[in-house]
């Protein structure tokens, strides 16, 4: 045989020896860890509960599979987005109207510098919107008082 083939063979043999030495050290380390009483106790608990753990793993796998199928289902995604749009669009319109009314009322209140007197206040109390607000406040206060009792 040539010298290079012999050198390669000796290198391969030394690599196997070093790998075997590392494996043996790892095995000894594992055996030493297994000899510890707390490890043995933990292993006994695991062995005793293997049927329960098996059931739990099966449930987790089924849950994962279901969630994964739901997440990757394009039809479900489209339906969910459509349902959310149907729910959000009316709310969005109401919020826009509320914001617009609030801004308009603020501007109108700033532009008006007149003083509201007692008779003006009494006249405002007859306003239907003010009456709805007062009924709401009264009902809210009644409910709050009942719950505090």
Phi and psi in degrees as GROMACS dihedral restraints (atoms count N, CA, C in turn):
[ dihedral_restraints ]
;  ai    aj    ak    al  type     phi  dphi    fc
    3     4     5     6     1   -81.2    20    10
    4     5     6     7     1   163.1    20    10
    6     7     8     9     1   -64.7    20    10
    7     8     9    10     1   -37.1    20    10
    9    10    11    12     1   -66.9    20    10
   10    11    12    13     1   -36.2    20    10
   12    13    14    15     1   -67.5    20    10
   13    14    15    16     1   -39.7    20    10
   15    16    17    18     1   -66.5    20    10
   16    17    18    19     1   -40.6    20    10
   18    19    20    21     1   -63.5    20    10
   19    20    21    22     1   -42.2    20    10
   21    22    23    24     1   -64.7    20    10
   22    23    24    25     1   -40.4    20    10
   24    25    26    27     1   -65.3    20    10
   25    26    27    28     1   -39.8    20    10
   27    28    29    30     1   -70.5    20    10
   28    29    30    31     1   -34.7    20    10
   30    31    32    33     1   -65.8    20    10
   31    32    33    34     1   -42.8    20    10
   33    34    35    36     1   -62.6    20    10
   34    35    36    37     1   -39.7    20    10
   36    37    38    39     1   -67.5    20    10
   37    38    39    40     1   -39.2    20    10
   39    40    41    42     1   -69.4    20    10
   40    41    42    43     1   -35.5    20    10
   42    43    44    45     1   -63.7    20    10
   43    44    45    46     1   -41.5    20    10
   45    46    47    48     1   -64.5    20    10
   46    47    48    49     1   -40.3    20    10
   48    49    50    51     1   -64.6    20    10
   49    50    51    52     1   -42.9    20    10
   51    52    53    54     1   -68.4    20    10
   52    53    54    55     1   -37.2    20    10
   54    55    56    57     1   -64.8    20    10
   55    56    57    58     1   -41.8    20    10
   57    58    59    60     1   -64.8    20    10
   58    59    60    61     1   -36.6    20    10
   60    61    62    63     1   -67.5    20    10
   61    62    63    64     1   -41.0    20    10
   63    64    65    66     1   -65.9    20    10
   64    65    66    67     1   -43.7    20    10
   66    67    68    69     1   -62.3    20    10
   67    68    69    70     1   -41.6    20    10
   69    70    71    72     1   -64.9    20    10
   70    71    72    73     1   -41.4    20    10
   72    73    74    75     1   -63.4    20    10
   73    74    75    76     1   -41.5    20    10
   75    76    77    78     1   -63.9    20    10
   76    77    78    79     1   -41.1    20    10
   78    79    80    81     1   -65.0    20    10
   79    80    81    82     1   -41.4    20    10
   81    82    83    84     1   -64.2    20    10
   82    83    84    85     1   -41.1    20    10
   84    85    86    87     1   -62.3    20    10
   85    86    87    88     1   -43.6    20    10
   87    88    89    90     1   -63.3    20    10
   88    89    90    91     1   -43.6    20    10
   90    91    92    93     1   -63.2    20    10
   91    92    93    94     1   -40.9    20    10
   93    94    95    96     1   -62.8    20    10
   94    95    96    97     1   -39.6    20    10
   96    97    98    99     1   -67.4    20    10
   97    98    99   100     1   -36.8    20    10
   99   100   101   102     1   -68.5    20    10
  100   101   102   103     1   -22.4    20    10
  102   103   104   105     1   -78.9    20    10
  103   104   105   106     1   -12.9    20    10
  105   106   107   108     1   -68.3    20    10
  106   107   108   109     1   137.3    20    10
  108   109   110   111     1   -61.6    20    10
  109   110   111   112     1   -38.3    20    10
  111   112   113   114     1   -68.0    20    10
  112   113   114   115     1   -32.3    20    10
  114   115   116   117     1   -69.2    20    10
  115   116   117   118     1   -43.0    20    10
  117   118   119   120     1   -63.2    20    10
  118   119   120   121     1   -40.0    20    10
  120   121   122   123     1   -64.6    20    10
  121   122   123   124     1   -42.9    20    10
  123   124   125   126     1   -63.4    20    10
  124   125   126   127     1   -41.0    20    10
  126   127   128   129     1   -63.8    20    10
  127   128   129   130     1   -39.5    20    10
  129   130   131   132     1   -62.2    20    10
  130   131   132   133     1   -41.6    20    10
  132   133   134   135     1   -63.8    20    10
  133   134   135   136     1   -43.2    20    10
  135   136   137   138     1   -61.7    20    10
  136   137   138   139     1   -44.4    20    10
  138   139   140   141     1   -64.5    20    10
  139   140   141   142     1   -41.4    20    10
  141   142   143   144     1   -64.0    20    10
  142   143   144   145     1   -31.2    20    10
  144   145   146   147     1  -103.2    20    10
  145   146   147   148     1    14.3    20    10
  147   148   149   150     1   -58.8    20    10
  148   149   150   151     1   -39.9    20    10
  150   151   152   153     1   -61.4    20    10
  151   152   153   154     1   -41.6    20    10
  153   154   155   156     1   -66.2    20    10
  154   155   156   157     1   -43.4    20    10
  156   157   158   159     1   -62.3    20    10
  157   158   159   160     1   -38.2    20    10
  159   160   161   162     1   -62.6    20    10
  160   161   162   163     1   -44.4    20    10
  162   163   164   165     1   -62.2    20    10
  163   164   165   166     1   -42.3    20    10
  165   166   167   168     1   -63.7    20    10
  166   167   168   169     1   -41.0    20    10
  168   169   170   171     1   -64.9    20    10
  169   170   171   172     1   -40.7    20    10
  171   172   173   174     1   -62.4    20    10
  172   173   174   175     1   -43.5    20    10
  174   175   176   177     1   -63.4    20    10
  175   176   177   178     1   -43.0    20    10
  177   178   179   180     1   -62.7    20    10
  178   179   180   181     1   -40.6    20    10
  180   181   182   183     1   -65.2    20    10
  181   182   183   184     1   -43.2    20    10
  183   184   185   186     1   -64.2    20    10
  184   185   186   187     1   -41.4    20    10
  186   187   188   189     1   -63.2    20    10
  187   188   189   190     1   -44.4    20    10
  189   190   191   192     1   -61.2    20    10
  190   191   192   193     1   -46.2    20    10
  192   193   194   195     1   -61.1    20    10
  193   194   195   196     1   -43.0    20    10
  195   196   197   198     1   -64.2    20    10
  196   197   198   199     1   -48.0    20    10
  198   199   200   201     1   -61.7    20    10
  199   200   201   202     1   -41.4    20    10
  201   202   203   204     1   -64.0    20    10
  202   203   204   205     1   -42.0    20    10
  204   205   206   207     1   -67.0    20    10
  205   206   207   208     1   -35.7    20    10
  207   208   209   210     1   -68.9    20    10
  208   209   210   211     1   -41.0    20    10
  210   211   212   213     1   -67.9    20    10
  211   212   213   214     1   -35.6    20    10
  213   214   215   216     1   -91.2    20    10
  214   215   216   217     1    -0.5    20    10
  216   217   218   219     1   -80.7    20    10
  217   218   219   220     1   111.6    20    10
  219   220   221   222     1   -67.2    20    10
  220   221   222   223     1   -35.9    20    10
  222   223   224   225     1   -64.4    20    10
  223   224   225   226     1   -42.9    20    10
  225   226   227   228     1   -63.3    20    10
  226   227   228   229     1   -40.9    20    10
  228   229   230   231     1   -59.7    20    10
  229   230   231   232     1   -46.5    20    10
  231   232   233   234     1   -64.5    20    10
  232   233   234   235     1   -42.5    20    10
  234   235   236   237     1   -63.7    20    10
  235   236   237   238     1   -40.3    20    10
  237   238   239   240     1   -64.9    20    10
  238   239   240   241     1   -44.6    20    10
  240   241   242   243     1   -62.7    20    10
  241   242   243   244     1   -41.4    20    10
  243   244   245   246     1   -62.8    20    10
  244   245   246   247     1   -43.2    20    10
  246   247   248   249     1   -64.7    20    10
  247   248   249   250     1   -40.7    20    10
  249   250   251   252     1   -64.8    20    10
  250   251   252   253     1   -38.9    20    10
  252   253   254   255     1   -63.7    20    10
  253   254   255   256     1   -41.6    20    10
  255   256   257   258     1   -63.5    20    10
  256   257   258   259     1   -31.5    20    10
  258   259   260   261     1   -80.0    20    10
  259   260   261   262     1   -39.3    20    10
  261   262   263   264     1   -81.6    20    10
  262   263   264   265     1   -35.4    20    10
  264   265   266   267     1   -58.3    20    10
  265   266   267   268     1   -45.4    20    10
  267   268   269   270     1   -64.0    20    10
  268   269   270   271     1   -37.8    20    10
  270   271   272   273     1   -64.3    20    10
  271   272   273   274     1   -41.1    20    10
  273   274   275   276     1   -61.7    20    10
  274   275   276   277     1   -42.3    20    10
  276   277   278   279     1   -64.1    20    10
  277   278   279   280     1   -42.7    20    10
  279   280   281   282     1   -63.7    20    10
  280   281   282   283     1   -40.8    20    10
  282   283   284   285     1   -66.3    20    10
  283   284   285   286     1   -40.7    20    10
  285   286   287   288     1   -62.7    20    10
  286   287   288   289     1   -43.2    20    10
  288   289   290   291     1   -63.6    20    10
  289   290   291   292     1   -42.5    20    10
  291   292   293   294     1   -61.3    20    10
  292   293   294   295     1   -45.1    20    10
  294   295   296   297     1   -64.3    20    10
  295   296   297   298     1   -42.9    20    10
  297   298   299   300     1   -63.9    20    10
  298   299   300   301     1   -43.9    20    10
  300   301   302   303     1   -64.2    20    10
  301   302   303   304     1   -39.5    20    10
  303   304   305   306     1   -64.6    20    10
  304   305   306   307     1   -44.6    20    10
  306   307   308   309     1   -64.4    20    10
  307   308   309   310     1   -43.8    20    10
  309   310   311   312     1   -63.6    20    10
  310   311   312   313     1   -42.6    20    10
  312   313   314   315     1   -64.9    20    10
  313   314   315   316     1   -39.4    20    10
  315   316   317   318     1   -63.3    20    10
  316   317   318   319     1   -46.9    20    10
  318   319   320   321     1   -62.3    20    10
  319   320   321   322     1   -42.6    20    10
  321   322   323   324     1   -65.7    20    10
  322   323   324   325     1   -40.2    20    10
  324   325   326   327     1   -66.8    20    10
  325   326   327   328     1   -36.8    20    10
  327   328   329   330     1   -70.7    20    10
  328   329   330   331     1   -32.8    20    10
  330   331   332   333     1   -75.3    20    10
  331   332   333   334     1   -26.4    20    10
  333   334   335   336     1   -93.7    20    10
  334   335   336   337     1   119.0    20    10
  336   337   338   339     1  -108.4    20    10
  337   338   339   340     1    11.1    20    10
  339   340   341   342     1   -72.5    20    10
  340   341   342   343     1   154.6    20    10
  342   343   344   345     1   -92.0    20    10
  343   344   345   346     1   137.1    20    10
  345   346   347   348     1   -96.6    20    10
  346   347   348   349     1   117.9    20    10
  348   349   350   351     1   -92.9    20    10
  349   350   351   352     1  -172.2    20    10
  351   352   353   354     1   -63.5    20    10
  352   353   354   355     1   -43.4    20    10
  354   355   356   357     1   -69.7    20    10
  355   356   357   358     1   -34.7    20    10
  357   358   359   360     1   -64.3    20    10
  358   359   360   361     1   -39.8    20    10
  360   361   362   363     1   -66.4    20    10
  361   362   363   364     1   -42.0    20    10
  363   364   365   366     1   -63.7    20    10
  364   365   366   367     1   -37.7    20    10
  366   367   368   369     1   -65.3    20    10
  367   368   369   370     1   -39.3    20    10
  369   370   371   372     1   -67.0    20    10
  370   371   372   373     1   -29.9    20    10
  372   373   374   375     1   -64.8    20    10
  373   374   375   376     1   -23.6    20    10
  375   376   377   378     1   -81.8    20    10
  376   377   378   379     1   -11.4    20    10
  378   379   380   381     1   -62.0    20    10
  379   380   381   382     1   133.3    20    10
  381   382   383   384     1   -59.1    20    10
  382   383   384   385     1   -37.6    20    10
  384   385   386   387     1   -66.9    20    10
  385   386   387   388     1   -38.7    20    10
  387   388   389   390     1   -65.6    20    10
  388   389   390   391     1   -39.4    20    10
  390   391   392   393     1   -63.1    20    10
  391   392   393   394     1   -41.3    20    10
  393   394   395   396     1   -61.5    20    10
  394   395   396   397     1   -41.9    20    10
  396   397   398   399     1   -63.6    20    10
  397   398   399   400     1   -44.2    20    10
  399   400   401   402     1   -65.5    20    10
  400   401   402   403     1   -38.4    20    10
  402   403   404   405     1   -64.2    20    10
  403   404   405   406     1   -40.2    20    10
  405   406   407   408     1   -63.2    20    10
  406   407   408   409     1   -46.8    20    10
  408   409   410   411     1   -60.2    20    10
  409   410   411   412     1   -42.6    20    10
  411   412   413   414     1   -63.2    20    10
  412   413   414   415     1   -45.6    20    10
  414   415   416   417     1   -63.4    20    10
  415   416   417   418     1   -41.7    20    10
  417   418   419   420     1   -62.2    20    10
  418   419   420   421     1   -44.5    20    10
  420   421   422   423     1   -64.8    20    10
  421   422   423   424     1   -39.6    20    10
  423   424   425   426     1   -62.1    20    10
  424   425   426   427     1   -45.3    20    10
  426   427   428   429     1   -64.6    20    10
  427   428   429   430     1   -42.8    20    10
  429   430   431   432     1   -61.5    20    10
  430   431   432   433     1   -42.5    20    10
  432   433   434   435     1   -65.0    20    10
  433   434   435   436     1   -40.9    20    10
  435   436   437   438     1   -62.6    20    10
  436   437   438   439     1   -40.9    20    10
  438   439   440   441     1   -72.3    20    10
  439   440   441   442     1   -26.1    20    10
  441   442   443   444     1   -76.3    20    10
  442   443   444   445     1   -20.8    20    10
